[in-house]
Amino acid sequence: MNVLIIEDEKPSARRLQRMLERLDLSVATMLHTVEESIAWFGANEHPDLIFLDIQLSDGLSFEIFDSVEVKSSIIFTTAFDEYALQAFKLNSIDYLLKPIDEEELEAAVLKYQSLQPKAQNLQLNFDDIKKLLTNPVEREYKKRFTTKIGQHIKMISVEEIECFYSENKGTYAHTTDGRDYLLDTTLEQLEEELEPKTFFRISRKFYININAIKDIISYTNSRLQLKLNTFKEQEVIVARERVKDFKLWLE
């Protein structure tokens, strides 16, 4: 089976790829934008199955199919509320609400396999689905975190957090008042919980709040160094492979 992932958030795409590999499905290609996808479909044989995010960085993924006649079955991967998506089941194999659950992913794949060969002839009504997105349900991102201090539980609002960072196998939140709090989470889990317009993962060690950036400096090996408002514990470096996406995020 040929499988394609179209997802603009690369960490989410890689996570989905790993989950599919555990189901013995190989993902040959991952695409991240409408423009890139249109070009790819024009030059390659269409896959059997597409895992399709709805909102890409340069537009809705349905715009791909304004230019390309879809010949593949589709499973939506989306952050939209499940109640707004009931109609999707009439026109697609299934949808998976982010963050994707492994059991739900396996069930969707089994559903696709059970529909063969009927699934190959499934026609998606993208115009009807677009109408559902005229007033989409806003995704709810994490608004606060909790941490234990002695016998007390402290709540930390995301607006107070300059950055998240990993150190000695722990994940910490650094706040605007210069304090650091150990959290019961990982940077990987934060990928699905933080508002992507506000927070960006610049490296394996750091998630940065855009409002905390005081200065951006060219650094060695085509990297960037960030100066934050209060975080002074260590250098904050944008990894070379993240620089391009980081600059797009700033725009």
C-alpha positions as CSV (number, residue, x, y, z in Angstrom):
1,M,0.0,0.0,0.0
2,N,1.3,3.4,-0.9
3,V,0.7,6.0,1.8
4,L,1.2,9.8,1.7
5,I,1.0,12.3,4.6
6,I,0.1,15.9,3.9
7,E,0.7,17.8,7.1
8,D,2.3,21.3,7.6
9,E,3.5,20.7,11.2
10,K,6.6,18.5,10.6
11,P,6.8,17.1,14.1
12,S,3.2,16.0,13.8
13,A,3.9,14.4,10.4
14,R,6.9,12.5,11.8
15,R,4.8,11.3,14.8
16,L,2.1,10.0,12.4
17,Q,4.7,8.3,10.3
18,R,6.1,6.5,13.3
19,M,2.6,5.4,14.4
20,L,1.9,4.1,10.9
21,E,5.2,2.2,10.8
22,R,4.1,0.4,14.0
23,L,1.1,-0.7,11.9
24,D,3.5,-2.0,9.2
25,L,2.6,0.8,6.8
26,S,5.4,2.5,5.0
27,V,5.1,6.2,4.3
28,A,7.2,7.0,1.2
29,T,6.4,10.8,1.1
30,M,5.5,13.6,3.4
31,L,4.3,16.9,2.0
32,H,3.7,20.1,4.0
33,T,2.1,22.8,1.8
34,V,-0.6,23.3,-0.9
35,E,2.0,24.4,-3.4
36,E,4.3,21.5,-2.8
37,S,1.5,19.0,-2.9
38,I,0.1,20.3,-6.3
39,A,3.6,20.0,-7.8
40,W,4.0,16.5,-6.4
41,F,0.7,15.1,-7.6
42,G,1.5,16.5,-11.1
43,A,4.7,14.5,-11.3
44,N,4.0,11.3,-9.3
45,E,1.6,8.3,-9.3
46,H,-1.1,8.9,-6.8
47,P,-1.0,6.9,-3.6
48,D,-3.5,4.4,-2.4
49,L,-4.2,6.3,0.8
50,I,-3.6,9.9,1.9
51,F,-3.6,11.2,5.5
52,L,-4.7,14.8,5.0
53,D,-4.5,17.7,7.4
54,I,-7.1,20.4,6.6
55,Q,-5.2,23.6,7.4
56,L,-1.8,23.9,5.8
57,S,0.6,26.9,6.2
58,D,-0.3,28.3,2.8
59,G,-4.1,27.5,2.7
60,L,-6.7,24.8,3.1
61,S,-5.6,21.5,1.7
62,F,-8.8,21.3,-0.4
63,E,-7.1,23.8,-2.7
64,I,-4.9,21.0,-3.8
65,F,-7.9,19.3,-5.3
66,D,-9.0,22.4,-7.2
67,S,-5.9,21.8,-9.3
68,V,-5.6,18.0,-9.1
69,E,-8.2,15.3,-9.6
70,V,-7.9,13.1,-6.5
71,K,-7.4,9.4,-7.2
72,S,-6.7,8.3,-3.7
73,S,-8.7,7.4,-0.6
74,I,-8.4,10.0,2.2
75,I,-8.3,9.9,6.0
76,F,-8.5,13.4,7.5
77,T,-6.2,14.3,10.3
78,T,-7.5,17.5,11.8
79,A,-7.8,19.7,14.9
80,F,-11.4,20.6,14.2
81,D,-14.1,19.6,16.8
82,E,-15.5,16.2,16.2
83,Y,-19.1,17.4,16.1
84,A,-18.4,19.7,13.2
85,L,-16.9,16.8,11.3
86,Q,-19.7,14.2,11.4
87,A,-20.5,15.0,7.7
88,F,-16.9,14.1,6.7
89,K,-17.7,10.5,7.3
90,L,-20.1,10.6,4.4
91,N,-17.4,11.5,2.0
92,S,-14.2,10.1,3.3
93,I,-12.8,6.9,4.8
94,D,-12.6,8.5,8.3
95,Y,-11.1,11.4,10.2
96,L,-8.7,11.5,13.1
97,L,-9.0,14.3,15.7
98,K,-5.6,15.6,16.9
99,P,-3.8,14.6,18.9
100,I,-4.1,11.3,17.1
101,D,-4.8,8.2,19.2
102,E,-3.0,5.0,18.2
103,E,-6.1,2.9,18.6
104,E,-8.2,5.2,16.5
105,L,-5.5,5.3,13.9
106,E,-5.4,1.5,13.7
107,A,-9.2,1.4,13.5
108,A,-9.2,3.9,10.6
109,V,-6.6,1.9,8.7
110,L,-8.6,-1.3,9.2
111,K,-11.7,0.5,8.0
112,Y,-9.9,1.5,4.8
113,Q,-8.7,-2.0,4.2
114,S,-12.2,-3.4,4.8
115,L,-13.6,-1.1,2.1
116,Q,-11.3,-2.3,-0.6
117,P,-11.8,-2.1,-3.5
118,K,-14.8,0.2,-3.0
119,A,-12.6,2.8,-1.3
120,Q,-10.7,3.3,-4.5
121,N,-13.8,4.6,-6.2
122,L,-14.8,6.9,-3.3
123,Q,-15.6,10.4,-4.5
124,L,-15.0,13.2,-2.1
125,N,-17.3,16.3,-2.2
126,F,-14.7,18.9,-1.3
127,D,-17.1,21.8,-1.9
128,D,-19.5,20.5,0.8
129,I,-16.6,20.1,3.2
130,K,-15.3,23.6,2.5
131,K,-18.7,25.0,3.5
132,L,-18.3,23.3,6.9
133,L,-15.1,25.4,7.4
134,T,-16.8,28.8,6.8
135,N,-17.2,29.1,10.6
136,P,-14.9,26.3,11.9
137,V,-14.8,25.5,15.6
138,E,-11.7,27.0,17.1
139,R,-9.2,24.4,18.4
140,E,-8.6,24.6,22.1
141,Y,-5.0,24.8,23.1
142,K,-3.5,24.5,26.5
143,K,-4.1,27.6,28.6
144,R,-2.3,26.7,31.8
145,F,0.1,24.2,33.3
146,T,0.4,22.9,36.8
147,T,3.5,22.1,38.8
148,K,3.9,20.7,42.4
149,I,5.9,22.9,44.8
150,G,6.2,21.1,48.1
151,Q,2.6,20.2,49.2
152,H,1.2,22.9,46.9
153,I,0.0,22.9,43.3
154,K,0.9,26.0,41.3
155,M,-1.0,27.0,38.2
156,I,1.0,28.7,35.4
157,S,-0.7,30.6,32.6
158,V,0.8,30.1,29.2
159,E,1.0,33.9,28.8
160,E,3.5,33.9,31.7
161,I,5.8,31.3,30.0
162,E,8.8,32.6,27.9
163,C,10.0,29.2,26.9
164,F,9.9,25.5,27.6
165,Y,13.2,23.6,27.7
166,S,14.5,20.1,28.5
167,E,17.4,19.5,30.8
168,N,18.6,16.3,32.6
169,K,15.6,14.4,31.2
170,G,13.1,16.9,32.7
171,T,10.9,19.5,31.0
172,Y,10.9,23.0,32.4
173,A,8.8,26.2,31.9
174,H,10.6,29.5,32.3
175,T,8.3,32.3,33.2
176,T,8.4,36.1,32.7
177,D,9.4,36.6,36.3
178,G,12.6,34.6,35.8
179,R,11.5,31.4,37.5
180,D,11.8,27.8,36.3
181,Y,9.3,25.1,37.0
182,L,9.5,21.4,36.4
183,L,6.5,20.1,34.5
184,D,5.1,16.6,34.2
185,T,5.2,16.5,30.3
186,T,7.7,16.3,27.4
187,L,8.5,18.6,24.6
188,E,6.9,16.0,22.2
189,Q,3.6,16.2,24.1
190,L,3.7,20.0,24.0
191,E,3.7,19.8,20.1
192,E,0.0,19.0,20.2
193,E,-0.9,21.4,23.1
194,L,0.6,24.8,22.3
195,E,-0.8,27.5,20.1
196,P,1.5,27.3,17.0
197,K,1.2,31.0,16.3
198,T,2.6,31.8,19.7
199,F,5.0,28.9,20.4
200,F,7.6,27.4,18.1
201,R,10.0,24.5,18.7
202,I,13.4,25.9,17.6
203,S,15.4,22.7,18.5
204,R,15.3,19.4,20.4
205,K,15.7,21.4,23.6
206,F,13.6,24.5,23.3
207,Y,10.0,25.8,22.6
208,I,9.9,29.6,22.4
209,N,7.2,32.1,23.0
210,I,7.3,34.7,20.2
211,N,6.5,37.5,22.7
212,A,9.6,36.6,24.7
213,I,12.1,37.2,21.8
214,K,14.2,40.3,22.5
215,D,16.9,39.9,19.8
216,I,17.8,37.5,16.9
217,I,21.5,37.2,16.1
218,S,23.3,35.3,13.2
219,Y,25.2,32.3,14.6
220,T,27.7,29.8,13.4
221,N,26.7,27.0,10.9
222,S,23.8,29.0,9.5
223,R,22.0,29.0,12.8
224,L,20.4,31.8,14.8
225,Q,20.8,32.8,18.4
226,L,17.9,34.2,20.3
227,K,18.0,36.6,23.3
228,L,14.9,36.3,25.5
229,N,13.6,38.8,27.9
230,T,14.6,37.0,31.1
231,F,16.0,33.6,30.3
232,K,19.8,33.6,30.9
233,E,20.6,30.1,32.0
234,Q,22.0,28.9,28.6
235,E,22.3,29.8,25.0
236,V,19.1,29.6,23.0
237,I,19.9,28.5,19.5
238,V,17.6,27.8,16.5
239,A,18.8,24.6,14.9
240,R,20.0,24.9,11.3
241,E,17.2,22.6,10.0
242,R,14.6,24.8,11.8
243,V,15.8,28.2,10.6
244,K,13.7,28.4,7.5
245,D,10.5,27.4,9.3
246,F,11.4,29.7,12.1
247,K,11.7,32.7,9.8
248,L,8.3,31.8,8.2
249,W,6.8,31.6,11.7
250,L,7.9,35.1,12.5
251,E,6.1,36.6,9.5
